[in-house]
């Protein structure tokens, strides 16, 4: 938040503040000392701005809310996948593993003709379960949620739609760091031991409608986050803090500007008044 997001957030706020002050007859300063229009919006004034100013405004991601919403949804899905890993850890090592007094009783050998002997983590002492929750699950969950929020803020401050996609891919790299460190620094012996150690999982899944479509609930969760973060015009301001008091007055002006400025299939309309 200190090294990456401040500059793009400042730039996008400056561009939108300039736009608000120019497009409205009456405007005021918000808590961040940026202009927000109150009354007298005039769309024709947009073409009185220089091309650079027009481009800086129309490259605000919320000028194309549907496109930005899809990118934000995919970013939320990446974080949801990481959260599900934390939940599976709790389920296998905390809920399904039965309590025992000593770690020597935790592993149960299971012989297999194909893979040889593997070890099943069937029991764990209560203090080990507590450490797993405190030192593994809770920090990982907190970091994932924090990365989700900071990443969403960075994406909304990205004033280039090509860079927006690239930044979303770059953010996934942050979630991949734990796997990268494991592959780079964990010894081959430890990897082999881990490969031959399995955890418990549910043996039975009921043949019900929920067992097949229940995971669709997670798509609803990620979609809800995307909509709640961006906001809904005239209904919900949104949780985003990149552009406080956003007035949803850029999309209509910039839709025609995009078609004219970056037209590749003639006939092209002139992007003017």
C-alpha positions as CSV (number, residue, x, y, z in Angstrom):
1,X,0.0,0.0,0.0
2,X,2.9,2.4,0.7
3,X,5.1,1.6,-2.3
4,X,2.8,0.6,-5.2
5,X,-0.7,2.1,-4.9
6,X,-0.2,5.7,-3.7
7,X,1.1,7.1,-7.1
8,X,-1.7,5.6,-9.3
9,X,-4.3,6.5,-6.7
10,X,-3.1,10.1,-6.6
11,X,-3.1,10.3,-10.4
12,X,-6.6,8.9,-10.9
13,X,-7.9,11.2,-8.2
14,X,-6.3,14.2,-9.8
15,X,-7.8,13.3,-13.2
16,X,-11.3,12.8,-11.8
17,X,-11.1,16.0,-9.7
18,X,-10.1,18.0,-12.8
19,X,-13.0,16.5,-14.7
20,X,-15.6,17.3,-12.0
21,X,-14.5,20.9,-11.7
22,X,-14.6,21.4,-15.4
23,X,-17.9,19.7,-16.2
24,X,-20.1,21.2,-13.5
25,X,-21.3,24.8,-13.0
26,X,-21.1,24.2,-9.2
27,X,-18.7,22.0,-7.5
28,X,-17.2,21.6,-4.0
29,X,-14.2,20.0,-2.4
30,X,-14.5,16.7,-0.6
31,X,-12.6,15.5,2.5
32,X,-9.5,14.7,0.3
33,X,-9.5,18.2,-1.2
34,X,-10.8,17.0,-4.6
35,X,-13.6,18.6,-6.6
36,X,-17.0,16.9,-6.9
37,X,-19.8,18.3,-9.0
38,X,-23.0,19.4,-7.4
39,X,-25.2,20.9,-10.2
40,X,-25.0,22.1,-13.8
41,X,-23.4,19.1,-15.5
42,X,-22.7,19.9,-19.2
43,X,-21.4,16.9,-21.3
44,X,-20.4,19.2,-24.2
45,X,-17.6,20.7,-22.1
46,X,-15.7,17.4,-22.2
47,X,-14.4,18.4,-25.7
48,X,-13.0,21.6,-24.4
49,X,-10.4,19.6,-22.5
50,X,-7.1,18.7,-24.2
51,X,-6.7,15.3,-25.7
52,X,-4.4,14.3,-22.8
53,X,-6.9,15.4,-20.3
54,X,-9.7,13.5,-22.1
55,X,-7.6,10.4,-22.2
56,X,-6.7,10.6,-18.5
57,X,-10.4,10.7,-17.6
58,X,-11.6,8.1,-20.0
59,X,-8.9,5.6,-18.9
60,X,-10.4,5.6,-15.4
61,X,-11.5,1.9,-15.0
62,X,-15.0,3.0,-13.9
63,X,-15.5,4.5,-17.3
64,X,-16.0,0.9,-18.4
65,X,-17.6,-0.6,-15.3
66,X,-18.6,-3.9,-16.9
67,X,-15.1,-4.6,-18.1
68,X,-13.5,-3.6,-14.8
69,X,-16.1,-5.7,-12.9
70,X,-15.1,-8.8,-14.9
71,X,-11.4,-8.2,-14.0
72,X,-12.3,-7.6,-10.4
73,X,-14.4,-10.7,-10.3
74,X,-11.6,-12.9,-11.6
75,X,-9.2,-11.4,-9.0
76,X,-11.8,-12.2,-6.3
77,X,-11.9,-15.8,-7.6
78,X,-8.1,-16.1,-7.2
79,X,-8.5,-15.0,-3.5
80,X,-11.4,-17.3,-2.9
81,X,-9.3,-20.2,-4.1
82,X,-6.7,-19.3,-1.5
83,X,-9.3,-19.0,1.2
84,X,-10.7,-22.5,0.3
85,X,-7.2,-23.9,0.9
86,X,-7.2,-22.5,4.4
87,X,-10.6,-24.0,5.0
88,X,-9.5,-27.4,3.7
89,X,-6.6,-27.2,6.2
90,X,-9.0,-26.6,9.1
91,X,-11.3,-29.4,7.9
92,X,-8.6,-32.0,7.5
93,X,-6.2,-31.2,10.4
94,X,-8.5,-29.7,13.0
95,X,-12.1,-31.0,12.5
96,X,-11.5,-34.5,11.1
97,X,-8.3,-35.4,12.9
98,X,-9.2,-36.9,16.3
99,X,-7.4,-35.7,19.4
100,X,-4.4,-37.6,20.9
101,X,-1.9,-37.0,23.6
102,X,1.4,-37.4,21.7
103,X,2.6,-36.7,18.1
104,X,3.9,-40.3,17.9
105,X,0.2,-41.4,17.7
106,X,-0.7,-38.9,14.9
107,X,0.4,-40.9,11.8
108,X,-1.1,-44.1,10.7
109,X,0.7,-46.1,8.0
110,X,-1.3,-47.3,5.0
111,X,0.2,-49.8,2.6
112,X,-0.5,-49.5,-1.1
113,X,0.7,-51.7,-4.0
114,X,1.2,-48.7,-6.3
115,X,2.8,-46.1,-4.0
116,X,4.2,-48.3,-1.2
117,X,3.6,-47.1,2.4
118,X,2.0,-43.8,3.0
119,X,1.2,-42.0,6.2
120,X,-2.2,-40.7,7.1
121,X,-2.6,-37.8,9.6
122,X,-5.5,-39.2,11.6
123,X,-4.8,-37.8,15.0
124,X,-3.3,-34.6,16.4
125,X,-2.8,-33.2,19.9
126,X,-5.0,-30.3,20.8
127,X,-2.1,-27.9,21.2
128,X,-0.9,-28.7,17.6
129,X,-4.4,-28.0,16.3
130,X,-4.3,-24.6,18.1
131,X,-0.9,-23.8,16.6
132,X,-2.2,-24.7,13.1
133,X,-5.1,-22.3,13.6
134,X,-3.0,-19.4,15.2
135,X,0.2,-19.7,13.1
136,X,-1.1,-20.9,9.8
137,X,-4.8,-20.5,9.1
138,X,-5.5,-17.1,10.7
139,X,-2.4,-15.3,9.3
140,X,-3.0,-16.8,5.8
141,X,-6.7,-15.8,5.8
142,X,-5.9,-12.3,7.0
143,X,-3.2,-11.9,4.4
144,X,-5.5,-13.1,1.6
145,X,-8.3,-10.7,2.6
146,X,-5.8,-7.8,2.9
147,X,-4.3,-8.6,-0.5
148,X,-7.8,-8.8,-2.0
149,X,-8.6,-5.3,-0.8
150,X,-5.2,-3.7,-1.7
151,X,-5.2,-5.5,-5.0
152,X,-8.7,-4.2,-5.8
153,X,-7.6,-0.7,-4.9
154,X,-4.6,-1.0,-7.2
155,X,-6.7,-2.3,-10.1
156,X,-9.2,0.6,-9.8
157,X,-6.3,3.1,-9.9
158,X,-4.8,1.6,-13.1
159,X,-5.5,4.1,-15.9
160,X,-4.9,1.8,-18.8
161,X,-7.1,-1.1,-19.7
162,X,-4.2,-3.2,-21.1
163,X,-2.2,-2.6,-17.9
164,X,-5.4,-3.5,-15.9
165,X,-5.3,-7.0,-17.2
166,X,-1.5,-7.3,-16.7
167,X,-1.8,-6.0,-13.2
168,X,-4.5,-8.6,-12.4
169,X,-2.1,-11.3,-13.6
170,X,0.7,-9.8,-11.5
171,X,-1.5,-9.8,-8.4
172,X,-2.0,-13.6,-8.8
173,X,1.8,-13.9,-8.5
174,X,1.5,-12.6,-4.9
175,X,-0.8,-15.5,-4.0
176,X,1.6,-17.9,-5.7
177,X,4.6,-16.8,-3.5
178,X,4.1,-19.6,-0.9
179,X,4.2,-22.3,-3.6
180,X,7.3,-20.7,-5.2
181,X,9.2,-20.6,-1.9
182,X,8.2,-24.2,-1.2
183,X,9.6,-25.3,-4.6
184,X,12.8,-23.2,-4.2
185,X,13.8,-23.7,-0.6
186,X,12.3,-26.9,0.8
187,X,14.6,-29.9,0.5
188,X,13.9,-32.8,-1.8
189,X,13.7,-35.1,1.3
190,X,11.0,-32.9,2.9
191,X,9.1,-32.8,-0.4
192,X,9.3,-36.6,-0.6
193,X,8.0,-36.9,3.0
194,X,5.2,-34.6,2.2
195,X,4.3,-36.5,-0.9
196,X,4.0,-39.7,1.2
197,X,1.9,-38.0,3.8
198,X,-1.8,-37.6,3.4
199,X,-4.6,-35.9,5.4
200,X,-8.1,-37.0,6.1
201,X,-11.0,-36.0,3.9
202,X,-14.7,-36.7,4.0
203,X,-15.3,-40.2,2.8
204,X,-18.9,-39.6,1.8
205,X,-20.7,-36.8,0.0
206,X,-24.5,-37.1,-0.1
207,X,-26.1,-37.4,-3.5
208,X,-28.1,-34.3,-3.2
209,X,-28.7,-31.2,-5.3
210,X,-26.5,-29.1,-2.9
211,X,-23.6,-31.5,-3.2
212,X,-23.5,-30.7,-7.0
213,X,-24.4,-27.0,-7.1
214,X,-23.4,-25.9,-3.6
215,X,-20.1,-24.5,-4.9
216,X,-22.1,-22.1,-7.1
217,X,-22.6,-20.2,-3.8
218,X,-18.9,-19.2,-4.0
219,X,-19.5,-17.6,-7.4
220,X,-22.3,-15.6,-5.8
221,X,-19.9,-14.5,-3.0
222,X,-17.2,-13.3,-5.5
223,X,-19.9,-11.5,-7.6
224,X,-21.3,-9.8,-4.5
225,X,-17.8,-8.6,-3.6
226,X,-17.3,-7.2,-7.1
227,X,-20.6,-5.3,-7.1
228,X,-20.3,-4.1,-3.5
229,X,-16.8,-2.8,-4.1
230,X,-17.6,-1.0,-7.3
231,X,-21.0,0.2,-6.2
232,X,-24.3,0.6,-8.0
233,X,-25.3,4.0,-9.5
234,X,-27.8,5.8,-7.3
235,X,-28.2,2.8,-5.0
236,X,-24.8,2.0,-3.4
237,X,-21.8,4.2,-3.4
238,X,-19.4,1.2,-3.2
239,X,-16.7,0.1,-0.7
240,X,-13.9,1.4,-3.0
241,X,-11.9,4.4,-1.6
242,X,-9.8,5.1,-4.6
243,X,-12.4,7.6,-5.9
244,X,-14.5,8.8,-2.9
245,X,-17.9,10.3,-3.8
246,X,-17.7,8.9,-7.3
247,X,-20.7,10.3,-9.3
248,X,-20.9,7.8,-12.2
249,X,-20.7,10.6,-14.7
250,X,-17.8,9.4,-16.8
251,X,-19.2,6.3,-18.6
252,X,-21.7,8.1,-20.9
253,X,-19.3,10.8,-21.9
254,X,-16.4,8.4,-22.6
255,X,-18.3,5.7,-24.5
256,X,-18.6,7.9,-27.6
257,X,-15.1,9.2,-27.1
258,X,-13.6,5.7,-27.1
259,X,-15.5,4.8,-30.3
260,X,-14.1,7.9,-32.0
261,X,-10.6,8.1,-30.6
262,X,-9.7,4.5,-31.1
263,X,-11.8,3.5,-34.0
264,X,-10.3,0.7,-36.1
265,X,-13.3,-0.3,-38.3
266,X,-14.5,2.6,-40.5
267,X,-16.7,4.5,-40.8
268,X,-15.5,6.4,-37.7
269,X,-17.3,9.2,-36.1
270,X,-15.5,12.4,-35.1
271,X,-15.0,12.7,-31.4
272,X,-16.2,16.3,-31.1
273,X,-19.2,18.3,-30.1
